[in-house]
Amino acid sequence: MRWTDIRDIAIALEDAHPDDDNVNLRFTDLHNWVCALPGFDDDPGKSDEKTLEAIQMAWIDERE
């Protein structure tokens, strides 16, 4: 997975963190969780706030 795989990342985050609050989370935590996902293979420095926000919104949508 790469930073552009927003939906795949959201699904993987829901599988890895089903009980964590995905609405009130810090982007630093989200960044670390994404980088720790199995199959994630992208430069950690290539993320930005816009990308992390898109991942968070997709994750919220995935949970609903």
C-alpha positions as CSV (number, residue, x, y, z in Angstrom):
1,M,0.0,0.0,0.0
2,R,1.0,3.6,-0.7
3,W,-0.3,6.9,0.7
4,T,-2.6,7.2,-2.3
5,D,-4.4,3.9,-1.4
6,I,-6.8,5.8,0.9
7,R,-9.6,3.2,0.9
8,D,-7.3,0.2,1.4
9,I,-5.5,2.0,4.2
10,A,-8.9,2.8,5.9
11,I,-10.0,-0.9,5.7
12,A,-6.6,-2.0,7.1
13,L,-6.8,0.5,9.9
14,E,-10.3,-0.7,10.8
15,D,-9.1,-4.3,10.9
16,A,-6.0,-3.3,13.0
17,H,-7.7,-0.8,15.4
18,P,-11.5,-1.6,15.6
19,D,-11.9,-0.2,19.1
20,D,-9.8,2.9,18.8
21,D,-11.5,6.3,18.4
22,N,-11.0,7.2,14.8
23,V,-12.8,10.6,15.1
24,N,-10.7,12.3,17.9
25,L,-7.3,11.1,17.0
26,R,-4.0,12.9,16.5
27,F,-2.5,12.9,13.1
28,T,0.8,11.8,14.6
29,D,-0.9,8.6,15.9
30,L,-2.7,8.1,12.6
31,H,0.6,8.5,10.7
32,N,2.3,5.9,12.9
33,W,-0.5,3.4,12.6
34,V,-0.5,3.7,8.8
35,C,3.3,3.2,8.6
36,A,3.0,0.1,10.9
37,L,0.3,-1.6,8.7
38,P,1.3,-4.8,7.1
39,G,1.8,-4.3,3.4
40,F,2.4,-0.5,3.8
41,D,5.4,0.3,1.7
42,D,5.8,4.0,1.0
43,D,8.0,6.8,2.2
44,P,6.7,7.9,5.7
45,G,7.8,11.5,4.8
46,K,5.5,11.7,1.8
47,S,2.3,12.1,3.9
48,D,0.8,15.4,4.6
49,E,-2.2,16.7,6.5
50,K,-4.5,16.5,3.5
51,T,-3.7,12.9,3.0
52,L,-4.1,12.0,6.7
53,E,-7.4,13.8,6.8
54,A,-8.6,11.8,3.7
55,I,-7.5,8.6,5.4
56,Q,-9.3,9.5,8.6
57,M,-12.5,10.4,6.7
58,A,-12.4,7.1,4.7
59,W,-11.8,5.2,8.0
60,I,-14.8,6.9,9.6
61,D,-16.9,6.0,6.5
62,E,-15.6,2.5,6.6
63,R,-16.7,2.1,10.3
64,E,-20.2,3.3,9.6
